[in-house]
């Protein structure tokens, strides 16, 4: 696969991941539930704002 084609695929994947993350935040806000993440090797619960 050529480098330019790989870059195009990588950019599409990153855009998809960003969109999925935004949808996750919207869902958590609507349901008023906590978002669970890992920060400094510890599990942390945060409220989406």
N, C-alpha and C positions, 0 to 999 in steps of 0.2 A: 504494500500500500504506500502510495506517495505521501510525503510529508504534508503537503497542502491538504490532501484528502483527510489525513488523520486530524489535522487542525480543525477542519470543518466539523468532523464527527465529534471531536472533543468539545467544541463550542456548543453544539446542539445538546449534548449530554449535560453540560453545565447549565444551560438555560432551562432544561427540563428539571434539573434538581432544584434550581432557584424557584421555579414555579410550584413544584411540589412542596417546598418549604413554606412558601407564602400561603398556600392552601391549608397546610397544617396549622399555621398560626391563626388563620381565619376560623377554622373549625374549633380550635381550642378556645378562642374568644367567644364564639357563639355558644358553646356548651359550658363556658365558665369553668373549665378544668385546667389543672396544672400541666405544665410542660416539663417533662423529665429529661434532663441533660447530664452529661458528664463534664465536670469542671475541676481541673487540678486532680484528676484521678478519683474524684468523689462524685457520687450521685446527688444531684441537686434538683429540687422541685421549685419551679418558678411560675408565677401567674403571668400569662401573656397580657400585655397592656396595649 
